[in-house]
Amino acid sequence: MPRLIASFSNETVKRIRALRDRKARRKEGLFLAEGLRILAEARDMGHLPEIIAFSGKDGVLPLAAEIIAATEAAGGDVIETSPDILSKMSGKDNPQAILGAYRQPDVSLAAIDRTASPLWIVAQALRDPGNIGTILRTGDATGVGGLILLDDSADPFSVEAVRASMGAIFTQAVATARWEEFLPWLRSGPGQLVGTSLNTNQDYLEAVYERPCFLLIGNESQGLPAAYETECDLIVKMPMLGRADSLNAAVAAAVMAYQVRASWRNR
């Protein structure tokens, strides 16, 4: 049976609330996911939370009851509480009726199976967790193997990134590395590194993309460093036909991923 929590000062409430902070996530090795859709996606991919909290105020949907029962059967900590306390845990005024604390996966390059897909997204120093989550969602939609985050990027396990991923945090492999680690790893096997930049005449629609392809997306405001462009096997440009000089990083990743896939249809 779920244990009832009715106090804001409960230690588990404090522990879950603390997972909104990156340092706490690193210390605990846990991250938060909110909402029945994301928790169901996680369950379908074989992931159950170590802690699950829900409000039974308006009843519990059958799917939520299934996930709660599976978590309890797996030895997870199941908590029933009030909407107000759930709001404190989530940090939102209008929280979802259910949330879970999940174990973070291994994010080393060594854990990446580069044969899992012919297409990967690599992003350098992304600052916006919403962009990271959106890229993960795009990766899921386009059959990407996962996302490799380079240098000082926002945390892919932040509440904002997980929410924006719409469950893709559980379907996509995620790795974090410095550029100095990534490049030798990439060159240790087959892989075409494709960068996006305005410093080229190669149109992205006319380029030849090899398998496996690693799409390199630059920082939201600065783009790719010149030294990174130099190491690319191919640099392509998405023409800017208006006054804007660049696309949002997540949009650029989506355009490129679909174009690479489209170019392979007749090859």
MIDOSE-1310 file (N, C-alpha, C; in nm, 2 decimals, decimal comma, always signed):
residues 267
mprl	+0,08/-0,12/+0,00/+0,00/+0,00/+0,00/+0,09/+0,13/+0,00; +0,04/+0,23/-0,07/+0,12/+0,36/-0,06/+0,12/+0,41/+0,08; +0,23/+0,48/+0,11/+0,24/+0,55/+0,24/+0,19/+0,69/+0,22; +0,12/+0,74/+0,32/+0,06/+0,87/+0,31/+0,15/+0,97/+0,37
iasf	+0,17/+1,08/+0,30/+0,25/+1,20/+0,35/+0,16/+1,32/+0,35; +0,15/+1,38/+0,47/+0,06/+1,49/+0,49/+0,14/+1,62/+0,54; +0,27/+1,61/+0,55/+0,35/+1,72/+0,60/+0,45/+1,77/+0,50; +0,45/+1,90/+0,49/+0,55/+1,97/+0,40/+0,69/+1,95/+0,44
snet	+0,71/+1,92/+0,57/+0,84/+1,91/+0,62/+0,90/+1,76/+0,62; +0,82/+1,67/+0,56/+0,86/+1,53/+0,54/+0,99/+1,53/+0,47; +1,08/+1,44/+0,51/+1,22/+1,43/+0,44/+1,21/+1,38/+0,30; +1,11/+1,30/+0,27/+1,10/+1,26/+0,13/+1,05/+1,37/+0,04
vkri	+0,96/+1,45/+0,09/+0,92/+1,57/+0,02/+1,04/+1,66/-0,01; +1,12/+1,68/+0,09/+1,24/+1,77/+0,08/+1,34/+1,71/-0,03; +1,35/+1,58/-0,02/+1,44/+1,51/-0,11/+1,40/+1,52/-0,26; +1,27/+1,50/-0,28/+1,22/+1,51/-0,42/+1,23/+1,66/-0,46
ralr	+1,19/+1,75/-0,38/+1,20/+1,89/-0,41/+1,34/+1,93/-0,45; +1,44/+1,88/-0,38/+1,58/+1,91/-0,40/+1,63/+1,87/-0,54; +1,56/+1,77/-0,60/+1,60/+1,72/-0,73/+1,58/+1,82/-0,85; +1,52/+1,94/-0,81/+1,52/+2,04/-0,91/+1,65/+2,11/-0,93
drka	+1,74/+2,08/-0,83/+1,88/+2,14/-0,84/+1,98/+2,04/-0,90; +2,06/+2,09/-0,98/+2,16/+2,00/-1,05/+2,25/+1,93/-0,96; +2,30/+2,00/-0,86/+2,39/+1,94/-0,76/+2,32/+1,83/-0,69; +2,20/+1,85/-0,65/+2,13/+1,74/-0,58/+2,10/+1,62/-0,67
rrke	+2,08/+1,65/-0,80/+2,06/+1,54/-0,89/+2,19/+1,46/-0,91; +2,30/+1,53/-0,91/+2,43/+1,46/-0,92/+2,46/+1,37/-0,80; +2,43/+1,43/-0,68/+2,45/+1,36/-0,56/+2,37/+1,24/-0,54; +2,24/+1,25/-0,58/+2,14/+1,14/-0,56/+2,15/+1,04/-0,68
glfl	+2,19/+1,09/-0,79/+2,18/+1,01/-0,91/+2,04/+0,99/-0,96; +1,95/+1,08/-0,92/+1,81/+1,07/-0,96/+1,77/+1,20/-1,04; +1,66/+1,18/-1,11/+1,60/+1,30/-1,18/+1,45/+1,28/-1,17; +1,38/+1,40/-1,19/+1,23/+1,40/-1,18/+1,17/+1,39/-1,32
aegl	+1,06/+1,32/-1,33/+0,97/+1,32/-1,45/+0,83/+1,34/-1,40; +0,76/+1,43/-1,46/+0,62/+1,46/-1,42/+0,52/+1,43/-1,53; +0,41/+1,38/-1,48/+0,29/+1,36/-1,58/+0,28/+1,22/-1,62; +0,16/+1,18/-1,64/+0,12/+1,04/-1,67/+0,18/+1,00/-1,81
rila	+0,18/+1,09/-1,90/+0,23/+1,05/-2,04/+0,38/+1,01/-2,03; +0,46/+1,09/-1,96/+0,60/+1,07/-1,96/+0,63/+0,94/-1,87; +0,56/+0,93/-1,76/+0,58/+0,81/-1,68/+0,54/+0,68/-1,76; +0,44/+0,69/-1,84/+0,39/+0,58/-1,92/+0,50/+0,54/-2,02
eard	+0,55/+0,65/-2,09/+0,66/+0,62/-2,18/+0,78/+0,55/-2,12; +0,81/+0,60/-2,00/+0,92/+0,54/-1,92/+0,89/+0,39/-1,90; +0,77/+0,36/-1,85/+0,73/+0,22/-1,82/+0,74/+0,14/-1,94; +0,70/+0,19/-2,05/+0,70/+0,11/-2,18/+0,84/+0,08/-2,23
mghl	+0,93/+0,17/-2,19/+1,07/+0,14/-2,22/+1,15/+0,07/-2,11; +1,08/+0,02/-2,01/+1,14/-0,07/-1,91/+1,19/+0,01/-1,79; +1,15/+0,14/-1,78/+1,20/+0,22/-1,66/+1,09/+0,24/-1,56; +1,12/+0,21/-1,44/+1,02/+0,24/-1,33/+1,09/+0,34/-1,24
peii	+1,02/+0,43/-1,17/+1,08/+0,52/-1,08/+1,12/+0,45/-0,95; +1,22/+0,51/-0,88/+1,25/+0,46/-0,75/+1,16/+0,52/-0,65; +1,11/+0,64/-0,67/+1,01/+0,70/-0,59/+0,90/+0,75/-0,68; +0,77/+0,72/-0,64/+0,66/+0,77/-0,72/+0,56/+0,84/-0,62
afsg	+0,52/+0,96/-0,66/+0,43/+1,03/-0,57/+0,31/+1,07/-0,66; +0,19/+1,06/-0,59/+0,07/+1,10/-0,67/-0,04/+1,15/-0,57; -0,13/+1,22/-0,63/-0,25/+1,27/-0,55/-0,37/+1,19/-0,59; -0,43/+1,14/-0,50/-0,56/+1,06/-0,52/-0,68/+1,14/-0,50
kdgv	-0,67/+1,27/-0,49/-0,78/+1,36/-0,46/-0,90/+1,34/-0,55; -0,87/+1,33/-0,68/-0,98/+1,32/-0,78/-0,98/+1,18/-0,84; -0,93/+1,08/-0,77/-0,92/+0,94/-0,82/-0,79/+0,92/-0,90; -0,77/+0,80/-0,93/-0,65/+0,76/-1,00/-0,68/+0,69/-1,13
lpla	-0,63/+0,74/-1,24/-0,66/+0,68/-1,37/-0,61/+0,54/-1,38; -0,67/+0,45/-1,45/-0,62/+0,31/-1,46/-0,48/+0,30/-1,50; -0,43/+0,38/-1,60/-0,29/+0,37/-1,64/-0,20/+0,41/-1,53; -0,23/+0,51/-1,45/-0,15/+0,56/-1,34/-0,15/+0,45/-1,23
aeii	-0,27/+0,38/-1,21/-0,27/+0,27/-1,11/-0,18/+0,16/-1,15; -0,17/+0,13/-1,28/-0,08/+0,02/-1,33/+0,07/+0,06/-1,30; +0,11/+0,18/-1,33/+0,24/+0,23/-1,30/+0,27/+0,23/-1,15; +0,18/+0,27/-1,07/+0,20/+0,27/-0,93/+0,22/+0,13/-0,88
aate	+0,13/+0,04/-0,93/+0,14/-0,10/-0,88/+0,27/-0,17/-0,93; +0,32/-0,14/-1,05/+0,44/-0,19/-1,10/+0,56/-0,14/-1,02; +0,56/-0,01/-0,98/+0,66/+0,05/-0,90/+0,67/-0,02/-0,77; +0,55/-0,04/-0,71/+0,55/-0,10/-0,57/+0,60/-0,24/-0,58
aagg	+0,56/-0,32/-0,68/+0,60/-0,46/-0,70/+0,75/-0,46/-0,72; +0,81/-0,36/-0,78/+0,96/-0,36/-0,80/+1,04/-0,31/-0,68; +0,96/-0,27/-0,57/+1,03/-0,23/-0,45/+1,05/-0,08/-0,44; +0,98/-0,01/-0,53/+0,99/+0,14/-0,52/+0,91/+0,20/-0,41
dvie	+0,94/+0,32/-0,38/+0,88/+0,39/-0,27/+0,75/+0,46/-0,33; +0,63/+0,43/-0,28/+0,51/+0,48/-0,34/+0,44/+0,57/-0,24; +0,42/+0,69/-0,28/+0,37/+0,79/-0,19/+0,24/+0,85/-0,24; +0,14/+0,86/-0,15/+0,01/+0,93/-0,18/+0,01/+1,06/-0,10
tspd	-0,02/+1,17/-0,16/-0,02/+1,30/-0,09/-0,12/+1,39/-0,14; -0,12/+1,51/-0,09/-0,22/+1,61/-0,13/-0,16/+1,69/-0,26; -0,25/+1,76/-0,33/-0,21/+1,84/-0,44/-0,11/+1,95/-0,40; -0,13/+2,00/-0,28/-0,04/+2,11/-0,23/+0,10/+2,06/-0,21
ilsk	+0,11/+1,94/-0,15/+0,24/+1,89/-0,12/+0,31/+1,84/-0,26; +0,23/+1,79/-0,35/+0,28/+1,75/-0,48/+0,33/+1,87/-0,55; +0,26/+1,99/-0,53/+0,31/+2,11/-0,59/+0,44/+2,15/-0,53; +0,46/+2,13/-0,40/+0,59/+2,16/-0,34/+0,70/+2,07/-0,40
msgk	+0,67/+1,95/-0,42/+0,77/+1,85/-0,48/+0,81/+1,90/-0,62; +0,71/+1,93/-0,70/+0,74/+1,96/-0,84/+0,78/+2,10/-0,86; +0,75/+2,19/-0,77/+0,79/+2,33/-0,79/+0,69/+2,41/-0,88; +0,58/+2,35/-0,91/+0,48/+2,41/-1,00/+0,35/+2,44/-0,92
dnpq	+0,29/+2,55/-0,96/+0,16/+2,59/-0,90/+0,05/+2,49/-0,93; +0,05/+2,44/-1,06/-0,05/+2,35/-1,10/+0,02/+2,22/-1,15; +0,06/+2,14/-1,05/+0,14/+2,02/-1,09/+0,06/+1,91/-1,15; +0,13/+1,82/-1,22/+0,06/+1,70/-1,27/+0,02/+1,62/-1,15
ailg	-0,07/+1,52/-1,17/-0,12/+1,45/-1,06/-0,02/+1,33/-1,02; +0,09/+1,32/-1,09/+0,18/+1,21/-1,06/+0,32/+1,25/-1,11; +0,42/+1,21/-1,03/+0,56/+1,23/-1,07/+0,64/+1,12/-1,02; +0,76/+1,10/-1,08/+0,85/+1,00/-1,04/+0,99/+1,04/-1,03
ayrq	+1,07/+0,98/-0,94/+1,22/+1,01/-0,94/+1,29/+0,88/-0,99; +1,36/+0,91/-1,10/+1,42/+0,80/-1,18/+1,58/+0,80/-1,16; +1,64/+0,68/-1,17/+1,78/+0,67/-1,17/+1,84/+0,72/-1,30; +1,94/+0,81/-1,29/+2,01/+0,86/-1,41/+2,09/+0,75/-1,47
pdvs	+2,09/+0,74/-1,60/+2,17/+0,64/-1,67/+2,32/+0,68/-1,68; +2,40/+0,59/-1,72/+2,54/+0,62/-1,75/+2,55/+0,71/-1,87; +2,61/+0,83/-1,86/+2,62/+0,92/-1,97/+2,76/+0,93/-2,03; +2,84/+0,83/-2,01/+2,97/+0,83/-2,06/+2,97/+0,79/-2,21
laai	+3,06/+0,83/-2,29/+3,07/+0,79/-2,43/+3,08/+0,64/-2,44; +3,15/+0,57/-2,34/+3,17/+0,43/-2,34/+3,03/+0,35/-2,34; +2,93/+0,42/-2,29/+2,80/+0,35/-2,28/+2,72/+0,36/-2,41; +2,77/+0,44/-2,51/+2,70/+0,46/-2,63/+2,73/+0,35/-2,73
drta	+2,62/+0,29/-2,78/+2,63/+0,18/-2,88/+2,61/+0,25/-3,02; +2,72/+0,29/-3,08/+2,72/+0,37/-3,20/+2,66/+0,29/-3,32; +2,64/+0,16/-3,31/+2,58/+0,08/-3,41/+2,43/+0,08/-3,40; +2,38/+0,14/-3,30/+2,23/+0,13/-3,27/+2,15/+0,21/-3,38
splw	+2,22/+0,31/-3,44/+2,15/+0,39/-3,54/+2,25/+0,45/-3,63; +2,21/+0,48/-3,76/+2,31/+0,54/-3,85/+2,31/+0,69/-3,83; +2,23/+0,75/-3,74/+2,21/+0,89/-3,73/+2,22/+0,93/-3,58; +2,31/+1,03/-3,55/+2,32/+1,08/-3,41/+2,33/+1,23/-3,41
ivaq	+2,28/+1,29/-3,31/+2,29/+1,44/-3,29/+2,39/+1,47/-3,18; +2,48/+1,56/-3,22/+2,59/+1,61/-3,12/+2,56/+1,76/-3,11; +2,56/+1,81/-2,99/+2,53/+1,95/-2,97/+2,64/+2,01/-2,87; +2,68/+2,13/-2,91/+2,80/+2,19/-2,84/+2,75/+2,30/-2,75
alrd	+2,77/+2,29/-2,62/+2,75/+2,40/-2,52/+2,61/+2,46/-2,53; +2,50/+2,37/-2,54/+2,37/+2,43/-2,54/+2,33/+2,47/-2,40; +2,27/+2,59/-2,39/+2,24/+2,65/-2,26/+2,10/+2,64/-2,22; +2,01/+2,61/-2,32/+1,87/+2,61/-2,29/+1,82/+2,47/-2,27
pgni	+1,78/+2,43/-2,15/+1,73/+2,29/-2,13/+1,61/+2,26/-2,22; +1,53/+2,36/-2,25/+1,41/+2,33/-2,34/+1,46/+2,29/-2,48; +1,57/+2,35/-2,53/+1,63/+2,31/-2,66/+1,67/+2,16/-2,65; +1,74/+2,13/-2,54/+1,79/+1,99/-2,52/+1,67/+1,89/-2,52
gtil	+1,57/+1,92/-2,45/+1,45/+1,83/-2,45/+1,38/+1,82/-2,58; +1,38/+1,93/-2,66/+1,32/+1,93/-2,79/+1,40/+1,85/-2,89; +1,53/+1,86/-2,88/+1,62/+1,78/-2,96/+1,60/+1,63/-2,93; +1,59/+1,60/-2,81/+1,56/+1,46/-2,77/+1,43/+1,41/-2,84
rtgd	+1,33/+1,49/-2,83/+1,20/+1,46/-2,89/+1,22/+1,44/-3,04; +1,29/+1,53/-3,10/+1,32/+1,53/-3,25/+1,39/+1,40/-3,28; +1,49/+1,37/-3,20/+1,57/+1,24/-3,22/+1,48/+1,12/-3,22; +1,39/+1,12/-3,12/+1,30/+1,00/-3,12/+1,21/+0,99/-3,24
atgv	+1,17/+1,11/-3,29/+1,08/+1,11/-3,41/+1,15/+1,07/-3,54; +1,28/+1,10/-3,54/+1,36/+1,08/-3,67/+1,45/+0,95/-3,66; +1,43/+0,87/-3,56/+1,51/+0,75/-3,55/+1,66/+0,77/-3,51; +1,69/+0,88/-3,45/+1,82/+0,91/-3,40/+1,86/+0,82/-3,29
ggli	+1,99/+0,78/-3,28/+2,03/+0,69/-3,18/+2,04/+0,76/-3,04; +2,07/+0,89/-3,04/+2,08/+0,96/-2,92/+2,14/+1,10/-2,93; +2,16/+1,16/-2,82/+2,22/+1,30/-2,82/+2,35/+1,30/-2,74; +2,45/+1,35/-2,80/+2,58/+1,37/-2,73/+2,60/+1,51/-2,70
lldd	+2,61/+1,55/-2,58/+2,62/+1,69/-2,54/+2,77/+1,72/-2,51; +2,82/+1,82/-2,58/+2,96/+1,85/-2,56/+2,98/+1,98/-2,47; +3,09/+1,97/-2,40/+3,14/+2,09/-2,32/+3,03/+2,13/-2,22; +3,02/+2,26/-2,19/+2,94/+2,30/-2,08/+2,79/+2,32/-2,12
sadp	+2,72/+2,22/-2,13/+2,58/+2,22/-2,17/+2,49/+2,22/-2,05; +2,36/+2,26/-2,07/+2,26/+2,25/-1,97/+2,24/+2,10/-1,94; +2,18/+2,07/-1,82/+2,16/+1,94/-1,78/+2,04/+1,87/-1,85; +2,06/+1,76/-1,92/+1,95/+1,70/-1,99/+1,85/+1,63/-1,90
fsve	+1,89/+1,62/-1,77/+1,80/+1,56/-1,67/+1,73/+1,67/-1,58; +1,74/+1,79/-1,62/+1,66/+1,90/-1,55/+1,51/+1,88/-1,57; +1,43/+1,93/-1,48/+1,29/+1,91/-1,50/+1,24/+1,97/-1,63; +1,30/+2,09/-1,67/+1,26/+2,16/-1,79/+1,30/+2,07/-1,92
avra	+1,42/+2,01/-1,92/+1,46/+1,93/-2,03/+1,37/+1,80/-2,04; +1,35/+1,74/-1,93/+1,27/+1,62/-1,93/+1,13/+1,65/-1,98; +1,07/+1,76/-1,93/+0,94/+1,79/-1,97/+0,93/+1,82/-2,12; +1,03/+1,89/-2,17/+1,03/+1,93/-2,32/+1,06/+1,80/-2,40
smga	+1,12/+1,70/-2,35/+1,15/+1,58/-2,42/+1,02/+1,49/-2,45; +0,92/+1,52/-2,37/+0,79/+1,45/-2,38/+0,81/+1,29/-2,37; +0,90/+1,25/-2,29/+0,93/+1,11/-2,27/+1,05/+1,06/-2,35; +1,10/+1,14/-2,44/+1,22/+1,09/-2,52/+1,34/+1,08/-2,44
iftq	+1,35/+1,13/-2,32/+1,46/+1,11/-2,23/+1,48/+0,96/-2,20; +1,37/+0,89/-2,21/+1,37/+0,74/-2,19/+1,39/+0,66/-2,31; +1,38/+0,72/-2,43/+1,40/+0,64/-2,56/+1,53/+0,67/-2,63; +1,59/+0,78/-2,59/+1,72/+0,83/-2,65/+1,84/+0,81/-2,56
avat	+1,95/+0,76/-2,62/+2,07/+0,75/-2,54/+2,12/+0,89/-2,52; +2,18/+0,92/-2,41/+2,24/+1,05/-2,38/+2,38/+1,04/-2,33; +2,47/+1,12/-2,38/+2,61/+1,12/-2,33/+2,65/+1,26/-2,32; +2,75/+1,28/-2,22/+2,81/+1,41/-2,21/+2,96/+1,39/-2,21
arwe	+3,03/+1,49/-2,28/+3,17/+1,48/-2,29/+3,23/+1,61/-2,33; +3,36/+1,62/-2,31/+3,43/+1,74/-2,36/+3,47/+1,71/-2,51; +3,49/+1,81/-2,58/+3,53/+1,80/-2,72/+3,66/+1,71/-2,74; +3,75/+1,73/-2,64/+3,88/+1,66/-2,65/+3,86/+1,51/-2,63
eflp	+3,75/+1,47/-2,56/+3,71/+1,33/-2,54/+3,64/+1,28/-2,66; +3,54/+1,36/-2,71/+3,45/+1,32/-2,82/+3,53/+1,29/-2,95; +3,62/+1,37/-2,99/+3,68/+1,36/-3,12/+3,76/+1,23/-3,13; +3,84/+1,19/-3,04/+3,91/+1,06/-3,05/+3,81/+0,94/-3,05
wlrs	+3,70/+0,95/-2,97/+3,60/+0,85/-2,97/+3,53/+0,84/-3,10; +3,50/+0,95/-3,16/+3,43/+0,95/-3,30/+3,53/+0,88/-3,40; +3,65/+0,93/-3,40/+3,75/+0,88/-3,50/+3,79/+0,73/-3,48; +3,75/+0,68/-3,37/+3,79/+0,54/-3,34/+3,70/+0,44/-3,42
gpgq	+3,60/+0,49/-3,49/+3,52/+0,40/-3,57/+3,47/+0,48/-3,69; +3,38/+0,42/-3,77/+3,32/+0,50/-3,88/+3,23/+0,61/-3,84; +3,22/+0,71/-3,91/+3,13/+0,82/-3,88/+3,16/+0,95/-3,95; +3,07/+1,01/-4,02/+3,08/+1,13/-4,08/+3,04/+1,24/-3,99
lvgt	+3,12/+1,34/-3,96/+3,09/+1,45/-3,87/+3,04/+1,57/-3,96; +2,92/+1,60/-3,95/+2,86/+1,71/-4,03/+2,82/+1,83/-3,94; +2,88/+1,94/-3,97/+2,86/+2,06/-3,90/+2,76/+2,16/-3,98; +2,69/+2,24/-3,91/+2,61/+2,34/-3,97/+2,67/+2,48/-3,94
slnt	+2,68/+2,56/-4,05/+2,75/+2,69/-4,04/+2,72/+2,77/-4,16; +2,72/+2,90/-4,15/+2,71/+2,99/-4,26/+2,84/+3,01/-4,34; +2,95/+2,95/-4,28/+3,08/+2,97/-4,34/+3,11/+2,86/-4,45; +3,02/+2,84/-4,54/+3,03/+2,74/-4,64/+2,94/+2,78/-4,76
nqdy	+2,96/+2,72/-4,87/+2,87/+2,74/-4,99/+2,79/+2,61/-5,01; +2,82/+2,51/-4,93/+2,75/+2,38/-4,95/+2,61/+2,38/-4,89; +2,51/+2,38/-4,98/+2,37/+2,38/-4,94/+2,34/+2,24/-4,88; +2,26/+2,25/-4,77/+2,23/+2,13/-4,70/+2,14/+2,03/-4,78
leav	+2,07/+2,08/-4,87/+1,98/+2,00/-4,96/+2,06/+1,92/-5,06; +2,18/+1,97/-5,10/+2,26/+1,91/-5,20/+2,38/+1,82/-5,15; +2,40/+1,82/-5,02/+2,51/+1,75/-4,97/+2,49/+1,60/-4,97; +2,60/+1,52/-4,96/+2,59/+1,38/-4,96/+2,62/+1,34/-4,81
yerp	+2,53/+1,27/-4,75/+2,55/+1,23/-4,61/+2,57/+1,08/-4,60; +2,68/+1,05/-4,53/+2,72/+0,91/-4,52/+2,66/+0,85/-4,39; +2,66/+0,71/-4,39/+2,62/+0,64/-4,27/+2,74/+0,58/-4,20; +2,75/+0,59/-4,07/+2,67/+0,67/-3,98/+2,71/+0,82/-3,99
cfll	+2,61/+0,90/-3,96/+2,62/+1,04/-3,97/+2,60/+1,11/-3,83; +2,69/+1,19/-3,79/+2,69/+1,26/-3,66/+2,67/+1,41/-3,69; +2,55/+1,46/-3,66/+2,51/+1,60/-3,69/+2,56/+1,68/-3,57; +2,64/+1,78/-3,60/+2,70/+1,87/-3,50/+2,63/+2,00/-3,50
igne	+2,56/+2,03/-3,39/+2,48/+2,16/-3,38/+2,56/+2,25/-3,28; +2,57/+2,38/-3,32/+2,65/+2,47/-3,23/+2,56/+2,54/-3,12; +2,63/+2,61/-3,04/+2,57/+2,69/-2,93/+2,46/+2,78/-2,99; +2,36/+2,81/-2,91/+2,25/+2,89/-2,95/+2,29/+3,03/-3,00
sqgl	+2,39/+3,09/-2,93/+2,42/+3,23/-2,97/+2,55/+3,24/-3,05; +2,65/+3,15/-3,03/+2,78/+3,16/-3,09/+2,80/+3,06/-3,21; +2,72/+2,96/-3,22/+2,74/+2,86/-3,32/+2,86/+2,78/-3,29; +2,91/+2,71/-3,39/+3,03/+2,62/-3,37/+3,16/+2,70/-3,37
paay	+3,25/+2,67/-3,27/+3,38/+2,73/-3,27/+3,45/+2,69/-3,40; +3,54/+2,78/-3,45/+3,61/+2,76/-3,57/+3,69/+2,63/-3,57; +3,75/+2,60/-3,46/+3,83/+2,48/-3,44/+3,75/+2,35/-3,46; +3,62/+2,36/-3,42/+3,53/+2,24/-3,43/+3,49/+2,23/-3,58
etec	+3,47/+2,34/-3,65/+3,43/+2,33/-3,79/+3,55/+2,27/-3,87; +3,67/+2,30/-3,83/+3,79/+2,25/-3,90/+3,79/+2,09/-3,90; +3,74/+2,04/-3,79/+3,75/+1,89/-3,77/+3,63/+1,82/-3,84; +3,53/+1,89/-3,89/+3,42/+1,83/-3,96/+3,45/+1,77/-4,09
dliv	+3,39/+1,66/-4,13/+3,41/+1,60/-4,26/+3,33/+1,68/-4,36; +3,22/+1,75/-4,32/+3,14/+1,82/-4,41/+3,07/+1,93/-4,33; +3,07/+2,05/-4,39/+3,00/+2,17/-4,34/+2,89/+2,20/-4,44; +2,77/+2,22/-4,38/+2,65/+2,25/-4,47/+2,59/+2,38/-4,42
kmpm	+2,51/+2,44/-4,51/+2,45/+2,57/-4,48/+2,30/+2,56/-4,51; +2,22/+2,61/-4,41/+2,07/+2,62/-4,43/+2,05/+2,77/-4,47; +2,02/+2,80/-4,59/+2,01/+2,95/-4,63/+1,91/+3,02/-4,54; +1,94/+3,14/-4,51/+1,85/+3,23/-4,43/+1,79/+3,33/-4,54
lgra	+1,67/+3,32/-4,56/+1,60/+3,40/-4,67/+1,54/+3,53/-4,62; +1,54/+3,54/-4,49/+1,48/+3,67/-4,43/+1,59/+3,74/-4,36; +1,55/+3,82/-4,26/+1,65/+3,90/-4,19/+1,72/+3,82/-4,08; +1,66/+3,71/-4,03/+1,73/+3,62/-3,93/+1,86/+3,57/-3,98
dsln	+1,96/+3,56/-3,90/+2,09/+3,51/-3,94/+2,11/+3,36/-3,90; +2,02/+3,31/-3,83/+2,03/+3,17/-3,79/+1,90/+3,11/-3,74; +1,89/+2,98/-3,73/+1,77/+2,91/-3,67/+1,80/+2,88/-3,53; +1,69/+2,86/-3,45/+1,70/+2,80/-3,32/+1,77/+2,67/-3,33
aava	+1,85/+2,64/-3,23/+1,94/+2,51/-3,23/+1,85/+2,39/-3,25; +1,74/+2,38/-3,17/+1,65/+2,27/-3,18/+1,58/+2,26/-3,32; +1,55/+2,37/-3,37/+1,49/+2,37/-3,51/+1,59/+2,32/-3,61; +1,71/+2,38/-3,60/+1,82/+2,34/-3,69/+1,84/+2,19/-3,69
aavm	+1,84/+2,13/-3,57/+1,86/+1,99/-3,55/+1,75/+1,91/-3,62; +1,63/+1,96/-3,60/+1,51/+1,89/-3,67/+1,52/+1,89/-3,82; +1,55/+2,01/-3,87/+1,56/+2,02/-4,02/+1,67/+1,93/-4,07; +1,78/+1,93/-4,01/+1,90/+1,85/-4,05/+1,87/+1,70/-4,04
ayqv	+1,81/+1,66/-3,93/+1,78/+1,52/-3,91/+1,69/+1,47/-4,02; +1,58/+1,54/-4,05/+1,49/+1,50/-4,15/+1,55/+1,50/-4,29; +1,64/+1,60/-4,32/+1,70/+1,61/-4,45/+1,80/+1,49/-4,47; +1,87/+1,45/-4,37/+1,96/+1,34/-4,38/+1,88/+1,21/-4,40
rasw	+1,78/+1,19/-4,33/+1,69/+1,08/-4,35/+1,63/+1,08/-4,49; +1,59/+1,19/-4,54/+1,53/+1,20/-4,67/+1,63/+1,17/-4,78; +1,76/+1,21/-4,76/+1,86/+1,19/-4,86/+1,90/+1,04/-4,87; +1,87/+0,96/-4,77/+1,90/+0,82/-4,78/+1,79/+0,73/-4,84
rnr	+1,68/+0,79/-4,87/+1,56/+0,71/-4,91/+1,59/+0,64/-5,05; +1,67/+0,70/-5,13/+1,69/+0,65/-5,27/+1,83/+0,60/-5,28; +1,90/+0,58/-5,16/+2,04/+0,53/-5,17/+2,05/+0,39/-5,11
